Amino acid sequence: MAAIVATVAYLGLEARAVEVQVQLIPGLPAFNVVGLADKAVGESRERVRGAIAGMGLSLPPKRIAVNLSPADLPK
């Protein structure tokens, strides 16, 4: 299963297009964010886990891969 969301990253006053691709992959449970994400984006993994737990749900027992594209743009 894959999902794609369009968003933006701000570089000063300029907004650059960013595509967020999320895919569930068979394997040991993990949550990975790739694509030149800064520290705040990396910490969002725990906020996502907390939000899902707060709704009474749980993450699927699969690998969750989040790709932030383009990879050369700081986010």
N, C-alpha and C positions, 0 to 999 in steps of 0.2 A: 504494500500500500504506500502511495506517495501523495504528498500534498504540496502545493506551491502557492506562496503568498507574495504579492508585490508590496514593497515598502520603500523607505528612503533612508539614507545616511546623510547627516549634515556635516559639511566641511566648511566651517566658518558660516558664511551667509548662503552658501551654495548647497542645494539638495541634490544628491546623486541617487539614481535608481538602484535598488537592491532587491534581489530575488531570494526568498527564503524557501529552501526545499527541505522537506522532512520526509524521511523514509523509515519504515519499520523493517528490520532485517532479522532473520532467524539467527539465534546465537545466545550467548550469555547476556543477561540484562545489563545494559549500559546506556548512558545518555551522553553523546558526544556532539560538540559544536565546533565546526571547522570553518575557515574562510576569513582569517585575519580579524577575529573578534577581539575587542579589548577586554579588560578585566571585568567590567560591569556586565558585559554580555555573557561571559563565562560563568559569572555568579548567578545568572538568571536560571540556570539549571535547577538550583535549589528552590528558587521561587516558584518554578513550574511544578516541581514535585510537591511543594507545600500547598499550592492552589488545588492540585488534583486531589491530594489527601483531604483537604478542607471540604471538598464536595462529596467525600465519601467514596471516591473512586481510587483505583490503583493503576500504576503504569503497567502496560502489558509485559509479559516475561520475554521480551525481545530486545534487540539492540535498537536504539533510536538514534539516527544520524541526522543532524541538522547542518545543512550546507548554506553558507551565506555567500552569494555570488554577486559581483565579481570578487575573486579571491584577493586581488591586489589592492582593493579599496579598504582602508581602515574603517571599522564599524564600531 
